Amino acid sequence: FFRRPPKNQPKMLSRTRPMLARYDVSPHMVKWWKSQLKDNGQVTRHLSPYEQQIVMPWLRTFPKRAYEKFMGSFVYWGGATVLTLGTASLSDSLDAAQDREHRF
């Protein structure tokens, strides 16, 4: 229950209140808060969640960012679309030509 004093410490001060006290906690709550670390600072002001504008900055910049992303990747998406549709159209026309070739 009581700590043993180090060998170089006088025994008369080994169990005095200043040696055992935590100054950030009331004496009757020391056991309850013994595993908690001391705070480095105290929050005195904060911004309410109702005062924060989380979505509005995103909505203001959304059109510009969407346009930049679209134009930056349009070459890849457009090229892939044209290549896919062109291949499908060419294969359909070649298949139809082959079907007409073997008529009696």
Buried (B, 14 or more C-beta within 10 A) or exposed (E): EEEEBEEEEEEEEBEEEEEEEEEEBEEEEEEEEEEEEEEEEEEEEEEEEEEEEEEEEEEEEEEEEEEEEEEEEEEEEEEEEEEEEEEEEEEEEEEEEEEEEEEE
